[in-house]
Amino acid sequence: MTDPARRHLLRLGVLTAAAVPLAHATGAAASDRGRPRFPDAWFPVTEHGAVGDGTTDCTAAIRAAVRACHAAGGGHALIPAGRWATGAIHLLSGVDLHVAEGATVLFSTDPAAYLPVVRTRWQGIEVHNYSPMIYAYGQHDIAVTGRGVLDAQAGDAHWWPWKGSGKYGWEPGMPNEYADWATLQQWGAEGVPVAERVLGAGHCLRPSFVQPHSCENVLIEGVTLRNSAFWNIHPVLSRNVTVRDVRVECEGPNSDGCDPDSCEDVTIERVVFAVHDDCIAVKSGRDEDGWRVGVPSRRIRIRDCVHLSGGAAVAIGSEMSGGVHDVVARRLRLPFDPDLGEASVASVLNVKSTPTRGGYVRDVRVTDVDAPGWTYVPFEVTFQYAGGTGGDRPAEVSRLSAERWSVRGRCEYPVRVRALAAAPVDGVRLDRLTFDDTAQDMLLQSVTDLSVRRVTVNGRPQWARRSPHDPPPPTGALLA
C-alpha cells in the first residue's frame, strides 16, 4: 500500500484504533450465530521447528502445529511475533490460525509451494488448481485471527505478470493466463467432469489468498492481508462465515477484497478495503458451470466498512449464475483524500451481468452511505458487463433499494440502470439520496415498479426518468 494511503488510514483511526477484542474461546457474544468456538489450548509453531527469521521455510512446522491442534480437539495454532516464510497453509476443523501482533507471514512466490492442486473455483468455474495460500476444504469451526500480517508478496515480479498486462510486469514472450482461462471456460461450457479439470503446474491461473471451500462456521478477524496474487478472501460454497476487523491492501489485478461465492449467512463488518478491484463482490458461479452447481449466495450482511479504493464498494456479480438474494449493506464510508488522487471507489452498488449469464438478483438493500470522494456511477445496474451485448439468458433482477446516501464528490451518472426490454429490472426504490456534483441526470432504462422519493441531483428534485430526453413530469409526480 502507498504511503499516502497509510497516512489516510492513520487519520481514519483504522490502523491504530483498537477493534473489538478477538473472542478466542468461550467469551464470544451469544448473538454471533455460527461463530466458531475454540478451546483455550495453544500450539505454537515454534514447538514444531518454525524459525521466524523471514527466510527459513516454516511450511512443515505450521502444518504440524495445525495437525496437532486438530488432533487435540481444537484450539489455536499460534504464529508469534516474527517473520515466517511458508507455502500453502491448510486448516483443519477446530483450528484457529492465530497470527499474533508483530507477526508477518510471508507466502512463497514459488508456484510449486501451492501444489498439489486442490478443488477450487476460478472466476466462477470449478477446477483443480494451485492451492490458495490459506485453504480449507470440507472443514468446520475454523478461523484466521490476530493482529498480524499475511503477505502474499505478489507484485510485478511474481504472480501479477500472469495477468498478461504490461501494467503488471508482463512482457511479450512471458507466460500468461489467456490460454488457461479459455480452456477452463470451454470445460465449463461443455460440462467436462470437475475431476478432469486439472491445471496447476505449468499453468497460469493465480490462486486466491484465503479460501474456505465447502466449510461451516468460519471466522476471519483482525488480520491484515497484503499483496494478493488474485482475489483476497474468497469463501466458496460455505455457510456461517464472518469477516470482521480485517484490512485488505492490494493494488494488483483482480484484487477483490471479499467475494462470498455461493455462500449463505455471511457477515462482513468493520473491514477496511484499499484494493484495485471490487471491495466486496457477491458471486455464485459463471454461466453453464454456475447453473450446474446451482447454489445461490444469500443472507449476506455488510456493515460499517471503509472503502478507500476499488471498483465497487458492493458488487453483485458478474459471476452470479446461481443466483443472489437477500443482501443488506449498511453504514458504508467512501472517504476522500487528496493524497490518494482523484479516483477512490467507482460505485457504491454495482449489479453487473451479461445477456447470457442467467441467474437472478433479488432483495438487495444499501443504506446509510457517506461518499465525499469521487465515484463514477454510484448506483449502477448493467447487463452489458465486459462488453456483452448479445444473448438470450439475461439475469432476473428485482427489488433493489438505496436509502440515505450522501454522495458529495464528482460523478458521471448518479443512478444508471441499463436493463433489457425483454428483462426489465422490477422494483427499484431510491429514497433520500443526495448527489451534489454530477455530469448527467439519472438514466433509468427498462425499469418497472420504480419509486424515486426525496432524491436530489445537483440541488434539483428528481423524478422517474427512463431517458435523459423524457419531458418533465406533472407537478408532484413521484416526488415525496
N, C-alpha and C positions, 0 to 999 in steps of 0.2 A: 504494500500500500504506500502511496506517496506521502511525503512529509506534510503537505497541506491537509491531506485527508486525516492524518493522525492528529494534527492540531485541531481540526474541526471536531473529531471525536472527543478530544480532551475538553473542548469548550462545551460540548453537549453533556459531558459528565459520564459518557458511556464507557470510557476506558478506565476511569479510576473509581467511579462510584460503586459502592458495594451493591451487588444484586441480591436477590432473595437467597438466603442460605441454602446450600445444597442439602437435600434430605437423603442422607446415606443409608439410613436403616429404617427404624420404625417410627421416626418422628415426622414423616411426610403427612401433609394435610389429607384428611379423610375425603375431601372433595375431589381429589385427583384420581378420578376413576381410571383404572388400568395402569396407574403409575407403578413401576416395579418396586419391590421392597428387597433389601439385601441384608443378610446377617452382618453383624459388626465383626467381620473376620477379614484380615488384611493379608495380602500375598504380594510382597514387594518383588519386583522383577530382579532386584539386585541379589536376592536369595537364590536365583536361578542362573547367575552368571552375567547379568547385564552390567555394562560399564557405560556411564554417562559422559563419555568424552567426545561425542559427536562423530566418531569415526568407527568405533568397534561395532560390528554387526550384532544387534541385540534381538534379531528376529526369533531365534530359537528360545532365548530366555523369556521373552514376552509371551510366546505361545505356551511355554511350560508353566508360567505363572497363571495364565488363563485356564489351562487344563487342571492345575492343582486347585484353583478356586472352585471350578465347576465340580470336581470330584469330591470336594469337602462339603458340598451342599450350597455353595454360593457365597458371595461376599465381594471384595474389592481387590482387583489386580492393580497394584499401585505402581505408577511410574513417578518416582520422586523428582525433585529439582535436579536439573542437569540437561544434557543434550544427548538424545538417544537415537541412534541410527537403526532403521528397521525396514523390512519389507512388509508384505501384507500381514495384517492382524485379523484373525478370525475369532469372533466372540462365540461363547457357548452359553447355554441357559444358566441364569442365576449369577452372571458375572457383570460387575460394573468395572469398566476400564477407567480408573481414576487417574487423570493426568494432573498432578499437583501444580500449584502455583510455582513458577520458576522452572518448570519442565518444558522442554521443546522436543517434540517427536519429529525427527527428520526422516521422511519416507524416501526410499531409494528411487533414483531416477532410472534405474536399470529395469526395463520391462520384464526381464526374467524373474525379478523378485515378486512378480504377481502371477506366477504360474505355480501349479497347474490351473487351467481355466476353470471358471465356475459358471453356474447358471445365473444370468443377469438379464437386464433389459437395456437396450441401447437405442435411445430416441424412439421408444415405444415398441420395439420389436425384440422378441426373446432370442437369446443367443448364448452360447458358451464362449466367454471371452476372458481377457485378463481380469483377475480378481480386483474389485475395489480395494482401496487401501485399508479401510476398516470394513469388514464384511461379516454378515451372519446369515445363515440360511436355515429356516425352519426352527428357530430358537424362540424362547420366551423369557421374559423378565431379564432384559439386557440393558446396559447403559454405557454411555461415554460421558464422564463428568469431570469436573475440576476446573481450575483457573489457568491451566497450562495451554500450550500452543501446539496445534497439529499443522505441520508444514509439509505440503506435498512437493515442494521445491520445483514445481513446473515453471517454465519460462521459455524464452526464445531459443534456448539451447536444449531443452528437454521437454518432451510431450507436446507443447504447443505447435511446433512445426508440422506435426501430423495433420493439423487442420488444413494444410495446403495453401496458406496465405502468407504472402511476404510480410504482412503486418506482424506476424508472429514467428519470424525467423526462418520460414520456408524459402528455399531457393530451388530453381529448376534442377531436376535430377534427383532431388531428395524424395524419400517416400512420403506418401500422404494417404488420407483415409478414403479418397474418392472411390476407388475400385471396391474396397471392402464394404463401404456403405451401399453401393449399388448392388453388390451381391446379397447383402442382408435384406435389402428391400425386396429383391426378387424372391428370396427364400420365404419371406413373409407373405408375399402376394400369391405364391404357388403352394403354400401350405406345407413346405418341407418340414418333416418332424424336427422338433427342437433338439432332440438328441443328435441329429445330423448337422446341426448348425454350429460348427466349431471354427473359431478364428483363433485369437491369441497369438502364439509365437509366429513371427514373420508377418504379422498383420498390424494394422494401424488404427484400430478403434480405441481411443483413450478411455481408461477406466474412471468411473465415478470415485469420489473421495470416500464418503461414508454411506454404506448401503445395507440396511436391514431388509432382507428379502424373505417374504413369507413368515414374518415374525409377529409376535404378540407381546404387548407391554414393553414398549421401547422408550427410553429416556436419553436425550442428548442435551446436556446442560452445562453452561458455564464456559466451555472451551472456546478458543479462537481457532478458526480454520483459515489457512493462508495458501495462496498459490496452487490452487487445484489444477489438475490436468483437464478436468471436464466438470460435470455437474458436482456440486458440493455435497449436500445432504439429500439423498435420493432413496426414500423408503419405497419399496415395491411390494404390492400385494400383502401389506401388513395392516395391523389394527392396533388401536390404542397406542399412538405414537405422540410423544411430547418433545418439542424442541423449544427450549427456553434459555434466555440469558446467554445466548451464543453470539459471537461476532464472526462474520464471514467477509473475508477480504481477498479479492482476486480480480485482476484486470485482464485475465486471459480470455480466450474464445470459449463460448458455451459455458460460461462460469455461473450458471444458475445457482442461486443461493440455497433454496429448499424446494424440492419437487416431489410432493406426495403423488405417487403413481399407482392407481388402482388400490388406494388405501381408504380405510374408514376410521372415524373417531381420531382425528389428528388435531393437535393443538400446537400452534406456533405463536409464541409470545415473547415480547421484550427482546427481540433479535435485531441486531444492527447489521444492515447489508451495505457493503461497498463493493459492488460487482460490476461486470461489464454486460451481463445478460440479465434475464428476468430475476428479480429478487425472490419471488415466490411464484411457482408455476404449478398449477394443479393439473394432473395428467391421468390418462387411463388407457394407454396403448394407441398404436398407429394403424389405421386402415384395416386391411384384412386380418392382421395379427391381433389388433385390438378387438375386433369383432369376435375372433375365435376365443380369446381369453374371456372376454365379456364381463369384466369386473369393473364397476364404476368406482370413482372416488366420491366419498360422501361424508357428511358431517365433519367439515373442515372448519376449524375456528382459529382466526388470526386476530391478534390484538396487541396494541402498544408496541408496534415495531417501528424502527427508524430506517428509512430508505435513503441512503446518501447518494447512490448512483446505481444505474442499471436500466434495463429495458422497461419493464412494468413493475410497479410495486406488487400488484397481484395480477397474474395472468391465468387465464383458463385456456389450456391447450399449448401449442396447437395439437399435440398428440392426445386426443380425448375421445377416441372412437368407442371406448367402453362406457362413456357417459360420465357426467359430473353433476352432482346436485347437493344442495344444502351447504353452501359456503358463506360464512359470515366473517367479515373483516371490520374491526372497529379501531378507532383511535390510531390512525397511521400518520406519521410525520415524514414529510419530504423536505428536509431543510435546504436552505440555500446558503452557500459560502462562496464569496468571490474568489477565494484561493483555489477552489476546485474547478474554476472555469464556468462557462455559461451553462453547459448541459449538466443535469443531475439525473432525473428519472423521466423516461419518455411518457409513461402513462401511469395513472393511478390504478385503473382497471382496464384490462385488455382481454376481451374474449375473442380468440382467433382460431380460425379453422379454414378448411378448403372445401370446395364443392364436392369433393369425393370422400371426405373423411367420415361421414356418418356420425353416429353417436348423438348425444344430447347435452345441453347445459340448462339446468333449471335451478331456480331459487338461489340466486347469488345476491348478497346484500353487502354494500360497503358504506360505512357511516363514519362520521366524525374525522374528516381528513383535513390536515393543515399542510398546505403546499405553497410556501412562499417562493420556491425556486422555479426554474424553467421546467416546463413539460411540453411535449409535442402535442399529444391529444390525450387529455386526462381520462376521458371516458370513451372507449373505442370498442366497437364490435365489427368484425370483418370476416367475410367468407373468402377473401382473396389473399390469405396469408401466403407469403413466399411466391406471389405471382400467380397463384391458382385461379383460373377463370372458368374452365370448362369442367363439367361433371354433373352427375345426376343423383348424388347422395350427399346433400348438404346436411349439416347438423341441425337438430331441432333446438332452438334457443328460446327460453321463456322465463319470465318473472325475474327481471333484473332490477335492482333497486340501488339508488345512490342518494344518500341523505347527509346534509350538513357538511358540505365541502367548502373550504375556503382556499381558492386557487388564485394566488396573487401575482405569480410570475407570468412571463410571456408564454403563450401557447398558440398553436396554429388554429385548431378547431377545439372548442370547449367540449363538445359532445359530437361524436361521429359514429353513426350506425349505418353500415353499408351491407344490408341483407339482400337476399334474392327475392324477386317477386313470387317465385314458387315456394319459398321458405321464409316467410316474414318472421321477424322477432316479435314474439307475442308477450306483451306485458312489460313495459318499461316505466319505472317510477323515478322521476327526478324531483327532489324536494329539498328546498333550502340550500341551493348551490349558488356560489358566487364566483364568477370568473372575471378578474379585473382587467386583463390585458390580452385580448385575443385578436388574431388577424381575420378570422372568419366567424360567421354565425354558426349555430348548431346545424348539423346536417343529419337528417333522420330519413332513411330510405327503407321502405318496406317494413314498417313498424305498425303493429296493431295493438290496441288497448294501451294507449300512451297517455301518461299523466305528467304534466310539467307544472309544478307549483313552486312559487317563490324562488324562481331561478332568474338570476340577472347575469347579463353578459355585457361587459364594458359599461356598466351602470344602467342598462336598459332591461326592463322585464321581458321575459321570453314566453313564447307560446309553442305549440306543437308544429314544427315545420317538417315537411318531407323533402324540401329542396330550398336552397337559398333564394330561389326565384318565386316562391309562393307569395301571394299577396298578404298583407296584414289581415289578421282575423277580426271578426266583430269585436267590439269593445268587451273586454272581460272574458273572452274565450280562453278556457283552460288556464286562467290566471287565478291565483289564490285570492 
